[in-house]
Amino acid sequence: MNTFHVDVQTRYFARFSSVSDLRSLLQDPLFKENPRLILGGGSNVLFRADFPGIVLRNELRGIQLVSETDAHYLVDAAAGENWHGFVMECINRNWAGVENLSLIPGSVGAGPMQNIGAYGIEIKDVIDSVEAMRMADGKILRFVNSECAFGYRDSIFKQAERDQWVILSVRFRLNKRPVFQIDYGAIQEELDRENPDRITIRDVSNAVIRIRRSKLPDPDELGNAGSFFKNPLVPLELFEALRSKWPDIPVYPVSEQIVKVPAGWLIEKAGWKGRRVGNCGMHGKQALVLVNYGGATGDELYAHSSRVLESVRDMFGISLEREVNVIPPVAQAGP
């Protein structure tokens, strides 16, 4: 149940597919007395060791149209739905806005926690609100977009309210008339190659899927969690100093004083792209992806990421940040 294919176990495990099931589990003494973890698709997590507590698997299902206006659809998706499956449902029903986020592994509920993004779009751009249950007392609240404190691969559910809530569903505000974002990466190039007479959200989705499949390893075939590191935000002064030494360094402006530098470029320049150490390494086609070639432990993968971090910091003076949720060894508690 983790896309890194790390062989780990949990002391207790339970699934929930209804709100009443979840509330019962939260009231169970085992849940209250042990370390706990809510697991979705397992696609953005690295277990460094066995988990000595209770893991709850979110299997809430359902996609429904709540309401519509002349311009928008409001759509609820249960947190346990497969994210790519939800995107395909939107494509099939001509609900526009998530097509650039095609083929991202994981569940709907993990999306707002991580503020997933790709090809110029972040999930925060289409979220209306998030419904969640507080683990302490079972109370259900709805967080509107502005209350979610979305940031770059970040949200209130990863920071101030970390491990306090179980996301139940996400409400999306989707467009009736598509607003295409196709100037990021190679989307326009892919579309030009297919040469459609009139671009549709399905065309954009198909282009994104082709690009991702050409660059990223399939988690079913090679253990990975997609991009392992965040693209760092660096001061303009530091970037100018780096550009004087590496004129080809890519850059994406963020503000007058801050720019974003691709972590994959930094990792490749530091010599890690395609380099294997033991059972793991950075992927040969995308240096941002840490892969398990088979049999790697969580600590082995974590140690390799630390080597990459140190190497990039020594070479460029930039401290990369792990995007993947690392579950460290946890002390055992409870009966």
CORURTA-V107394 format. One record per backbone hydrogen bond with DSSP energy under -0.5 kcal/mol. CO is the residue of the C=O (numbers start at 1). NH is the residue of the N-H. If there is no record, write none. Layout:
# CORURTA-V107394
CO&NH ; CO&NH
This chain:
# CORURTA-V107394
2&5 ; 3&224 ; 6&8 ; 9&51 ; 12&55 ; 14&57 ; 16&59 ; 18&22 ; 19&23 ; 20&24 ; 21&25 ; 22&26 ; 23&27 ; 24&28 ; 25&28 ; 28&31 ; 28&32 ; 29&33 ; 30&34 ; 35&54 ; 37&39 ; 37&56 ; 39&58 ; 42&3 ; 44&325 ; 46&48 ; 46&327 ; 48&299 ; 50&52 ; 51&11 ; 52&333 ; 53&12 ; 54&37 ; 55&14 ; 55&57 ; 56&39 ; 56&58 ; 57&16 ; 57&59 ; 60&80 ; 62&78 ; 64&66 ; 64&76 ; 67&74 ; 71&176 ; 71&177 ; 72&69 ; 73&75 ; 73&174 ; 74&66 ; 74&67 ; 75&172 ; 76&64 ; 77&170 ; 78&81 ; 79&109 ; 81&108 ; 82&86 ; 83&87 ; 84&88 ; 85&89 ; 86&90 ; 87&91 ; 88&92 ; 89&93 ; 90&95 ; 91&94 ; 94&96 ; 96&175 ; 98&101 ; 99&102 ; 101&104 ; 103&105 ; 106&83 ; 107&111 ; 108&111 ; 108&112 ; 109&113 ; 110&114 ; 111&115 ; 111&116 ; 115&153 ; 116&123 ; 118&121 ; 121&118 ; 122&125 ; 123&126 ; 123&127 ; 126&173 ; 128&145 ; 129&171 ; 130&143 ; 131&168 ; 131&169 ; 132&141 ; 133&166 ; 134&138 ; 139&134 ; 141&132 ; 141&143 ; 142&144 ; 143&130 ; 144&147 ; 144&148 ; 145&148 ; 146&149 ; 148&156 ; 151&153 ; 151&154 ; 154&151 ; 155&158 ; 155&159 ; 156&161 ; 157&163 ; 159&162 ; 161&164 ; 161&165 ; 164&135 ; 165&167 ; 166&133 ; 168&79 ; 169&131 ; 170&77 ; 170&172 ; 171&128 ; 171&129 ; 172&75 ; 172&174 ; 174&73 ; 175&96 ; 176&178 ; 178&180 ; 180&182 ; 182&188 ; 184&187 ; 186&190 ; 187&191 ; 188&192 ; 189&193 ; 190&194 ; 191&195 ; 191&196 ; 200&204 ; 201&205 ; 202&206 ; 203&207 ; 204&208 ; 205&209 ; 206&210 ; 207&211 ; 208&212 ; 209&213 ; 210&214 ; 211&215 ; 212&216 ; 218&221 ; 218&222 ; 223&292 ; 226&225 ; 226&290 ; 228&323 ; 228&324 ; 230&232 ; 232&234 ; 232&261 ; 234&259 ; 235&239 ; 236&240 ; 237&241 ; 238&242 ; 239&243 ; 240&244 ; 241&245 ; 242&245 ; 242&246 ; 246&249 ; 252&260 ; 255&254 ; 257&236 ; 258&254 ; 258&255 ; 259&234 ; 260&252 ; 261&232 ; 262&266 ; 263&267 ; 264&268 ; 265&269 ; 266&270 ; 267&272 ; 268&271 ; 272&275 ; 272&282 ; 274&276 ; 275&282 ; 277&280 ; 279&293 ; 279&294 ; 280&277 ; 281&291 ; 282&274 ; 283&274 ; 286&283 ; 286&289 ; 288&228 ; 288&229 ; 288&290 ; 289&283 ; 290&225 ; 291&281 ; 291&293 ; 292&223 ; 297&301 ; 298&302 ; 299&303 ; 300&304 ; 301&305 ; 302&306 ; 303&307 ; 304&308 ; 305&309 ; 306&310 ; 307&311 ; 308&312 ; 309&313 ; 310&314 ; 311&315 ; 312&316 ; 312&317 ; 312&318 ; 313&317 ; 318&320 ; 321&230 ; 324&326 ; 325&46 ; 325&327 ; 326&328 ; 327&48
